[in-house]
Amino acid sequence: MTLPEQIKQAYFDYIDQNHSVPNYLSVSANTHKSLLSEQSDFIKTIPMDTGMVDMKFLGYEVGVSTRDDTPFTWKMN
């Protein structure tokens, strides 16, 4: 299973386990690099006026975690 497929599966697993829809995806720096290098449009990057880059997956916010112990985590923000 590819990394994008794993993240999509984790999204549906989160819904099944928590009976709610997550609205935030936290990824490790290594996972973030991997997703961007795939050029798969898995993560949409939208340059903001502030110079920062807003990242989206399925319309959800994506944040890069400072810890590398977990490749990715779905959360309620």
VEXNUVO-576887 format. One record per atom (N, C-alpha, C): x, y, z; atom name. Coordinates in steps of 0.05 Angstrom, whole numbers. Example, Ala and Ser with C-alpha at 12.3 -4.5 7.8 and 13.67 -1.06 7.14 Angstrom:
# VEXNUVO-576887
<rec><X>264</X><Y>-114</Y><Z>156</Z><atomo>N</atomo></rec>
<rec><X>246</X><Y>-90</Y><Z>156</Z><atomo>CA</atomo></rec>
<rec><X>264</X><Y>-66</Y><Z>156</Z><atomo>C</atomo></rec>
<rec><X>257</X><Y>-45</Y><Z>142</Z><atomo>N</atomo></rec>
<rec><X>273</X><Y>-21</Y><Z>143</Z><atomo>CA</atomo></rec>
<rec><X>258</X><Y>1</Y><Z>157</Z><atomo>C</atomo></rec>
# end
This chain:
# VEXNUVO-576887
<rec><X>17</X><Y>-24</Y><Z>0</Z><atomo>N</atomo></rec>
<rec><X>0</X><Y>0</Y><Z>0</Z><atomo>CA</atomo></rec>
<rec><X>18</X><Y>25</Y><Z>0</Z><atomo>C</atomo></rec>
<rec><X>12</X><Y>43</Y><Z>-18</Z><atomo>N</atomo></rec>
<rec><X>28</X><Y>68</Y><Z>-19</Z><atomo>CA</atomo></rec>
<rec><X>22</X><Y>86</Y><Z>5</Z><atomo>C</atomo></rec>
<rec><X>40</X><Y>105</Y><Z>9</Z><atomo>N</atomo></rec>
<rec><X>36</X><Y>124</Y><Z>32</Z><atomo>CA</atomo></rec>
<rec><X>9</X><Y>139</Y><Z>29</Z><atomo>C</atomo></rec>
<rec><X>2</X><Y>150</Y><Z>6</Z><atomo>N</atomo></rec>
<rec><X>-24</X><Y>163</Y><Z>4</Z><atomo>CA</atomo></rec>
<rec><X>-47</X><Y>144</Y><Z>10</Z><atomo>C</atomo></rec>
<rec><X>-45</X><Y>119</Y><Z>1</Z><atomo>N</atomo></rec>
<rec><X>-66</X><Y>99</Y><Z>7</Z><atomo>CA</atomo></rec>
<rec><X>-68</X><Y>94</Y><Z>37</Z><atomo>C</atomo></rec>
<rec><X>-45</X><Y>92</Y><Z>50</Z><atomo>N</atomo></rec>
<rec><X>-45</X><Y>88</Y><Z>79</Z><atomo>CA</atomo></rec>
<rec><X>-58</X><Y>111</Y><Z>94</Z><atomo>C</atomo></rec>
<rec><X>-53</X><Y>135</Y><Z>85</Z><atomo>N</atomo></rec>
<rec><X>-64</X><Y>159</Y><Z>99</Z><atomo>CA</atomo></rec>
<rec><X>-94</X><Y>159</Y><Z>94</Z><atomo>C</atomo></rec>
<rec><X>-103</X><Y>153</Y><Z>70</Z><atomo>N</atomo></rec>
<rec><X>-132</X><Y>152</Y><Z>64</Z><atomo>CA</atomo></rec>
<rec><X>-145</X><Y>130</Y><Z>81</Z><atomo>C</atomo></rec>
<rec><X>-133</X><Y>107</Y><Z>83</Z><atomo>N</atomo></rec>
<rec><X>-144</X><Y>85</Y><Z>99</Z><atomo>CA</atomo></rec>
<rec><X>-146</X><Y>94</Y><Z>129</Z><atomo>C</atomo></rec>
<rec><X>-125</X><Y>107</Y><Z>139</Z><atomo>N</atomo></rec>
<rec><X>-125</X><Y>117</Y><Z>166</Z><atomo>CA</atomo></rec>
<rec><X>-148</X><Y>137</Y><Z>171</Z><atomo>C</atomo></rec>
<rec><X>-154</X><Y>153</Y><Z>151</Z><atomo>N</atomo></rec>
<rec><X>-176</X><Y>172</Y><Z>153</Z><atomo>CA</atomo></rec>
<rec><X>-202</X><Y>157</Y><Z>158</Z><atomo>C</atomo></rec>
<rec><X>-208</X><Y>136</Y><Z>142</Z><atomo>N</atomo></rec>
<rec><X>-233</X><Y>121</Y><Z>146</Z><atomo>CA</atomo></rec>
<rec><X>-232</X><Y>105</Y><Z>172</Z><atomo>C</atomo></rec>
<rec><X>-209</X><Y>95</Y><Z>180</Z><atomo>N</atomo></rec>
<rec><X>-206</X><Y>80</Y><Z>205</Z><atomo>CA</atomo></rec>
<rec><X>-212</X><Y>99</Y><Z>229</Z><atomo>C</atomo></rec>
<rec><X>-203</X><Y>124</Y><Z>227</Z><atomo>N</atomo></rec>
<rec><X>-208</X><Y>144</Y><Z>248</Z><atomo>CA</atomo></rec>
<rec><X>-239</X><Y>148</Y><Z>251</Z><atomo>C</atomo></rec>
<rec><X>-252</X><Y>150</Y><Z>228</Z><atomo>N</atomo></rec>
<rec><X>-281</X><Y>154</Y><Z>229</Z><atomo>CA</atomo></rec>
<rec><X>-295</X><Y>130</Y><Z>242</Z><atomo>C</atomo></rec>
<rec><X>-287</X><Y>106</Y><Z>234</Z><atomo>N</atomo></rec>
<rec><X>-298</X><Y>82</Y><Z>245</Z><atomo>CA</atomo></rec>
<rec><X>-294</X><Y>80</Y><Z>275</Z><atomo>C</atomo></rec>
<rec><X>-270</X><Y>86</Y><Z>284</Z><atomo>N</atomo></rec>
<rec><X>-264</X><Y>83</Y><Z>313</Z><atomo>CA</atomo></rec>
<rec><X>-275</X><Y>106</Y><Z>330</Z><atomo>C</atomo></rec>
<rec><X>-276</X><Y>130</Y><Z>320</Z><atomo>N</atomo></rec>
<rec><X>-284</X><Y>153</Y><Z>336</Z><atomo>CA</atomo></rec>
<rec><X>-312</X><Y>164</Y><Z>330</Z><atomo>C</atomo></rec>
<rec><X>-325</X><Y>153</Y><Z>310</Z><atomo>N</atomo></rec>
<rec><X>-352</X><Y>162</Y><Z>302</Z><atomo>CA</atomo></rec>
<rec><X>-353</X><Y>192</Y><Z>298</Z><atomo>C</atomo></rec>
<rec><X>-331</X><Y>203</Y><Z>288</Z><atomo>N</atomo></rec>
<rec><X>-330</X><Y>231</Y><Z>281</Z><atomo>CA</atomo></rec>
<rec><X>-309</X><Y>234</Y><Z>258</Z><atomo>C</atomo></rec>
<rec><X>-311</X><Y>256</Y><Z>244</Z><atomo>N</atomo></rec>
<rec><X>-294</X><Y>261</Y><Z>221</Z><atomo>CA</atomo></rec>
<rec><X>-271</X><Y>279</Y><Z>230</Z><atomo>C</atomo></rec>
<rec><X>-246</X><Y>270</Y><Z>225</Z><atomo>N</atomo></rec>
<rec><X>-223</X><Y>287</Y><Z>233</Z><atomo>CA</atomo></rec>
<rec><X>-221</X><Y>311</Y><Z>214</Z><atomo>C</atomo></rec>
<rec><X>-209</X><Y>332</Y><Z>224</Z><atomo>N</atomo></rec>
<rec><X>-207</X><Y>356</Y><Z>207</Z><atomo>CA</atomo></rec>
<rec><X>-178</X><Y>366</Y><Z>204</Z><atomo>C</atomo></rec>
<rec><X>-159</X><Y>350</Y><Z>213</Z><atomo>N</atomo></rec>
<rec><X>-131</X><Y>359</Y><Z>213</Z><atomo>CA</atomo></rec>
<rec><X>-113</X><Y>335</Y><Z>209</Z><atomo>C</atomo></rec>
<rec><X>-94</X><Y>337</Y><Z>191</Z><atomo>N</atomo></rec>
<rec><X>-74</X><Y>315</Y><Z>187</Z><atomo>CA</atomo></rec>
<rec><X>-47</X><Y>325</Y><Z>195</Z><atomo>C</atomo></rec>
<rec><X>-35</X><Y>312</Y><Z>214</Z><atomo>N</atomo></rec>
<rec><X>-8</X><Y>319</Y><Z>223</Z><atomo>CA</atomo></rec>
<rec><X>11</X><Y>298</Y><Z>211</Z><atomo>C</atomo></rec>
<rec><X>32</X><Y>307</Y><Z>197</Z><atomo>N</atomo></rec>
<rec><X>51</X><Y>289</Y><Z>185</Z><atomo>CA</atomo></rec>
<rec><X>79</X><Y>296</Y><Z>195</Z><atomo>C</atomo></rec>
<rec><X>96</X><Y>276</Y><Z>196</Z><atomo>N</atomo></rec>
<rec><X>124</X><Y>281</Y><Z>203</Z><atomo>CA</atomo></rec>
<rec><X>138</X><Y>294</Y><Z>180</Z><atomo>C</atomo></rec>
<rec><X>161</X><Y>306</Y><Z>186</Z><atomo>N</atomo></rec>
<rec><X>177</X><Y>319</Y><Z>165</Z><atomo>CA</atomo></rec>
<rec><X>184</X><Y>300</Y><Z>143</Z><atomo>C</atomo></rec>
<rec><X>192</X><Y>275</Y><Z>150</Z><atomo>N</atomo></rec>
<rec><X>199</X><Y>255</Y><Z>130</Z><atomo>CA</atomo></rec>
<rec><X>175</X><Y>248</Y><Z>112</Z><atomo>C</atomo></rec>
<rec><X>152</X><Y>244</Y><Z>125</Z><atomo>N</atomo></rec>
<rec><X>128</X><Y>238</Y><Z>110</Z><atomo>CA</atomo></rec>
<rec><X>121</X><Y>261</Y><Z>91</Z><atomo>C</atomo></rec>
<rec><X>123</X><Y>285</Y><Z>101</Z><atomo>N</atomo></rec>
<rec><X>117</X><Y>308</Y><Z>85</Z><atomo>CA</atomo></rec>
<rec><X>135</X><Y>309</Y><Z>60</Z><atomo>C</atomo></rec>
<rec><X>161</X><Y>305</Y><Z>64</Z><atomo>N</atomo></rec>
<rec><X>180</X><Y>304</Y><Z>41</Z><atomo>CA</atomo></rec>
<rec><X>172</X><Y>282</Y><Z>21</Z><atomo>C</atomo></rec>
<rec><X>165</X><Y>259</Y><Z>32</Z><atomo>N</atomo></rec>
<rec><X>157</X><Y>236</Y><Z>14</Z><atomo>CA</atomo></rec>
<rec><X>133</X><Y>243</Y><Z>-2</Z><atomo>C</atomo></rec>
<rec><X>113</X><Y>255</Y><Z>10</Z><atomo>N</atomo></rec>
<rec><X>88</X><Y>262</Y><Z>-4</Z><atomo>CA</atomo></rec>
<rec><X>93</X><Y>283</Y><Z>-25</Z><atomo>C</atomo></rec>
<rec><X>109</X><Y>303</Y><Z>-19</Z><atomo>N</atomo></rec>
<rec><X>114</X><Y>323</Y><Z>-39</Z><atomo>CA</atomo></rec>
<rec><X>131</X><Y>313</Y><Z>-62</Z><atomo>C</atomo></rec>
<rec><X>149</X><Y>294</Y><Z>-56</Z><atomo>N</atomo></rec>
<rec><X>167</X><Y>284</Y><Z>-77</Z><atomo>CA</atomo></rec>
<rec><X>152</X><Y>265</Y><Z>-96</Z><atomo>C</atomo></rec>
<rec><X>129</X><Y>255</Y><Z>-88</Z><atomo>N</atomo></rec>
<rec><X>113</X><Y>237</Y><Z>-105</Z><atomo>CA</atomo></rec>
<rec><X>101</X><Y>252</Y><Z>-129</Z><atomo>C</atomo></rec>
<rec><X>98</X><Y>278</Y><Z>-127</Z><atomo>N</atomo></rec>
<rec><X>85</X><Y>293</Y><Z>-148</Z><atomo>CA</atomo></rec>
<rec><X>57</X><Y>282</Y><Z>-155</Z><atomo>C</atomo></rec>
<rec><X>43</X><Y>272</Y><Z>-135</Z><atomo>N</atomo></rec>
<rec><X>18</X><Y>259</Y><Z>-141</Z><atomo>CA</atomo></rec>
<rec><X>-6</X><Y>278</Y><Z>-136</Z><atomo>C</atomo></rec>
<rec><X>-1</X><Y>303</Y><Z>-129</Z><atomo>N</atomo></rec>
<rec><X>-22</X><Y>321</Y><Z>-121</Z><atomo>CA</atomo></rec>
<rec><X>-37</X><Y>311</Y><Z>-97</Z><atomo>C</atomo></rec>
<rec><X>-25</X><Y>294</Y><Z>-81</Z><atomo>N</atomo></rec>
<rec><X>-37</X><Y>284</Y><Z>-57</Z><atomo>CA</atomo></rec>
<rec><X>-41</X><Y>307</Y><Z>-37</Z><atomo>C</atomo></rec>
<rec><X>-20</X><Y>323</Y><Z>-34</Z><atomo>N</atomo></rec>
<rec><X>-23</X><Y>347</Y><Z>-18</Z><atomo>CA</atomo></rec>
<rec><X>-22</X><Y>371</Y><Z>-36</Z><atomo>C</atomo></rec>
<rec><X>-42</X><Y>387</Y><Z>-34</Z><atomo>N</atomo></rec>
<rec><X>-44</X><Y>412</Y><Z>-49</Z><atomo>CA</atomo></rec>
<rec><X>-29</X><Y>434</Y><Z>-34</Z><atomo>C</atomo></rec>
<rec><X>-11</X><Y>448</Y><Z>-46</Z><atomo>N</atomo></rec>
<rec><X>2</X><Y>470</Y><Z>-33</Z><atomo>CA</atomo></rec>
<rec><X>-8</X><Y>496</Y><Z>-45</Z><atomo>C</atomo></rec>
<rec><X>-16</X><Y>514</Y><Z>-27</Z><atomo>N</atomo></rec>
<rec><X>-27</X><Y>539</Y><Z>-36</Z><atomo>CA</atomo></rec>
<rec><X>-11</X><Y>562</Y><Z>-23</Z><atomo>C</atomo></rec>
<rec><X>4</X><Y>576</Y><Z>-40</Z><atomo>N</atomo></rec>
<rec><X>20</X><Y>599</Y><Z>-28</Z><atomo>CA</atomo></rec>
<rec><X>1</X><Y>620</Y><Z>-17</Z><atomo>C</atomo></rec>
<rec><X>8</X><Y>629</Y><Z>7</Z><atomo>N</atomo></rec>
<rec><X>-8</X><Y>650</Y><Z>20</Z><atomo>CA</atomo></rec>
<rec><X>6</X><Y>677</Y><Z>17</Z><atomo>C</atomo></rec>
<rec><X>-9</X><Y>698</Y><Z>21</Z><atomo>N</atomo></rec>
<rec><X>2</X><Y>725</Y><Z>19</Z><atomo>CA</atomo></rec>
<rec><X>24</X><Y>730</Y><Z>40</Z><atomo>C</atomo></rec>
<rec><X>22</X><Y>715</Y><Z>62</Z><atomo>N</atomo></rec>
<rec><X>41</X><Y>718</Y><Z>84</Z><atomo>CA</atomo></rec>
<rec><X>68</X><Y>706</Y><Z>78</Z><atomo>C</atomo></rec>
<rec><X>71</X><Y>692</Y><Z>55</Z><atomo>N</atomo></rec>
<rec><X>96</X><Y>678</Y><Z>49</Z><atomo>CA</atomo></rec>
<rec><X>96</X><Y>649</Y><Z>59</Z><atomo>C</atomo></rec>
<rec><X>76</X><Y>642</Y><Z>75</Z><atomo>N</atomo></rec>
<rec><X>74</X><Y>614</Y><Z>84</Z><atomo>CA</atomo></rec>
<rec><X>60</X><Y>598</Y><Z>63</Z><atomo>C</atomo></rec>
<rec><X>61</X><Y>572</Y><Z>65</Z><atomo>N</atomo></rec>
<rec><X>48</X><Y>554</Y><Z>47</Z><atomo>CA</atomo></rec>
<rec><X>26</X><Y>540</Y><Z>62</Z><atomo>C</atomo></rec>
<rec><X>2</X><Y>541</Y><Z>53</Z><atomo>N</atomo></rec>
<rec><X>-21</X><Y>527</Y><Z>64</Z><atomo>CA</atomo></rec>
<rec><X>-23</X><Y>500</Y><Z>51</Z><atomo>C</atomo></rec>
<rec><X>-23</X><Y>479</Y><Z>66</Z><atomo>N</atomo></rec>
<rec><X>-24</X><Y>452</Y><Z>54</Z><atomo>CA</atomo></rec>
<rec><X>-51</X><Y>440</Y><Z>60</Z><atomo>C</atomo></rec>
<rec><X>-63</X><Y>427</Y><Z>40</Z><atomo>N</atomo></rec>
<rec><X>-89</X><Y>415</Y><Z>42</Z><atomo>CA</atomo></rec>
<rec><X>-89</X><Y>386</Y><Z>32</Z><atomo>C</atomo></rec>
<rec><X>-104</X><Y>369</Y><Z>45</Z><atomo>N</atomo></rec>
<rec><X>-109</X><Y>342</Y><Z>35</Z><atomo>CA</atomo></rec>
<rec><X>-139</X><Y>338</Y><Z>37</Z><atomo>C</atomo></rec>
<rec><X>-152</X><Y>332</Y><Z>15</Z><atomo>N</atomo></rec>
<rec><X>-182</X><Y>328</Y><Z>15</Z><atomo>CA</atomo></rec>
<rec><X>-196</X><Y>352</Y><Z>27</Z><atomo>C</atomo></rec>
<rec><X>-183</X><Y>376</Y><Z>25</Z><atomo>N</atomo></rec>
<rec><X>-195</X><Y>400</Y><Z>36</Z><atomo>CA</atomo></rec>
<rec><X>-189</X><Y>404</Y><Z>66</Z><atomo>C</atomo></rec>
<rec><X>-174</X><Y>385</Y><Z>78</Z><atomo>N</atomo></rec>
<rec><X>-167</X><Y>387</Y><Z>106</Z><atomo>CA</atomo></rec>
<rec><X>-139</X><Y>400</Y><Z>109</Z><atomo>C</atomo></rec>
<rec><X>-135</X><Y>413</Y><Z>131</Z><atomo>N</atomo></rec>
<rec><X>-110</X><Y>426</Y><Z>137</Z><atomo>CA</atomo></rec>
<rec><X>-88</X><Y>404</Y><Z>143</Z><atomo>C</atomo></rec>
<rec><X>-64</X><Y>409</Y><Z>134</Z><atomo>N</atomo></rec>
<rec><X>-42</X><Y>391</Y><Z>139</Z><atomo>CA</atomo></rec>
<rec><X>-20</X><Y>406</Y><Z>153</Z><atomo>C</atomo></rec>
<rec><X>-10</X><Y>395</Y><Z>175</Z><atomo>N</atomo></rec>
<rec><X>11</X><Y>407</Y><Z>190</Z><atomo>CA</atomo></rec>
<rec><X>35</X><Y>388</Y><Z>192</Z><atomo>C</atomo></rec>
<rec><X>59</X><Y>400</Y><Z>193</Z><atomo>N</atomo></rec>
<rec><X>83</X><Y>383</Y><Z>195</Z><atomo>CA</atomo></rec>
<rec><X>91</X><Y>383</Y><Z>225</Z><atomo>C</atomo></rec>
<rec><X>93</X><Y>359</Y><Z>236</Z><atomo>N</atomo></rec>
<rec><X>100</X><Y>355</Y><Z>264</Z><atomo>CA</atomo></rec>
<rec><X>131</X><Y>358</Y><Z>267</Z><atomo>C</atomo></rec>
<rec><X>139</X><Y>366</Y><Z>290</Z><atomo>N</atomo></rec>
<rec><X>168</X><Y>367</Y><Z>296</Z><atomo>CA</atomo></rec>
<rec><X>179</X><Y>340</Y><Z>304</Z><atomo>C</atomo></rec>
<rec><X>161</X><Y>322</Y><Z>311</Z><atomo>N</atomo></rec>
<rec><X>170</X><Y>295</Y><Z>319</Z><atomo>CA</atomo></rec>
<rec><X>168</X><Y>276</Y><Z>295</Z><atomo>C</atomo></rec>
<rec><X>187</X><Y>258</Y><Z>293</Z><atomo>N</atomo></rec>
<rec><X>187</X><Y>239</Y><Z>271</Z><atomo>CA</atomo></rec>
<rec><X>179</X><Y>211</Y><Z>280</Z><atomo>C</atomo></rec>
<rec><X>169</X><Y>208</Y><Z>305</Z><atomo>N</atomo></rec>
<rec><X>163</X><Y>181</Y><Z>315</Z><atomo>CA</atomo></rec>
<rec><X>138</X><Y>169</Y><Z>302</Z><atomo>C</atomo></rec>
<rec><X>119</X><Y>186</Y><Z>293</Z><atomo>N</atomo></rec>
<rec><X>95</X><Y>177</Y><Z>280</Z><atomo>CA</atomo></rec>
<rec><X>94</X><Y>189</Y><Z>252</Z><atomo>C</atomo></rec>
<rec><X>92</X><Y>173</Y><Z>231</Z><atomo>N</atomo></rec>
<rec><X>92</X><Y>184</Y><Z>204</Z><atomo>CA</atomo></rec>
<rec><X>69</X><Y>203</Y><Z>198</Z><atomo>C</atomo></rec>
<rec><X>45</X><Y>197</Y><Z>209</Z><atomo>N</atomo></rec>
<rec><X>22</X><Y>214</Y><Z>205</Z><atomo>CA</atomo></rec>
<rec><X>0</X><Y>207</Y><Z>226</Z><atomo>C</atomo></rec>
<rec><X>-17</X><Y>227</Y><Z>232</Z><atomo>N</atomo></rec>
<rec><X>-38</X><Y>224</Y><Z>251</Z><atomo>CA</atomo></rec>
<rec><X>-62</X><Y>241</Y><Z>242</Z><atomo>C</atomo></rec>
<rec><X>-85</X><Y>230</Y><Z>242</Z><atomo>N</atomo></rec>
<rec><X>-110</X><Y>246</Y><Z>238</Z><atomo>CA</atomo></rec>
<rec><X>-119</X><Y>256</Y><Z>265</Z><atomo>C</atomo></rec>
<rec><X>-129</X><Y>280</Y><Z>266</Z><atomo>N</atomo></rec>
<rec><X>-137</X><Y>292</Y><Z>292</Z><atomo>CA</atomo></rec>
<rec><X>-162</X><Y>309</Y><Z>288</Z><atomo>C</atomo></rec>
<rec><X>-175</X><Y>315</Y><Z>310</Z><atomo>N</atomo></rec>
<rec><X>-195</X><Y>336</Y><Z>312</Z><atomo>CA</atomo></rec>
<rec><X>-181</X><Y>361</Y><Z>322</Z><atomo>C</atomo></rec>
<rec><X>-183</X><Y>383</Y><Z>308</Z><atomo>N</atomo></rec>
<rec><X>-169</X><Y>407</Y><Z>316</Z><atomo>CA</atomo></rec>
<rec><X>-188</X><Y>426</Y><Z>330</Z><atomo>C</atomo></rec>
# end
